[in-house]
Amino acid sequence: MSTLMPGGRPETPGSAPHWIKSSLSFSNGNCVEVASLPGGGIGVRDSKDAEGPVLRFTPDEWRAFIGGARNGEFDGLSQI
């Protein structure tokens, strides 16, 4: 019997992503988790829904996002 990873891909032994969330996240459950995915992508998911959908990014897309966050490009979004 094979299990499926989010997105319907088969899970092979040792291929399950190791999901992490920020040490700054609080216990209120409003968190996201990230993981390196098999094949080199980066996954982002809602920590409250581990079996739910996963947003997938290429390494270049992820680096662009992290760079923008570090530069404060998204700081105004919390004001919406």
Sequence and secondary structure as in RCSB ss.txt:
>XXXX:A:sequence
MSTLMPGGRPETPGSAPHWIKSSLSFSNGNCVEVASLPGGGIGVRDSKDAEGPVLRFTPDEWRAFIGGARNGEFD
GLSQI
>XXXX:A:secstr
   B TTS B  TT S   B  TT  TTS  EEEEE TTS EEEEETT TTS  EEE HHHHHHHHHHHHTTTTG
GGGG 
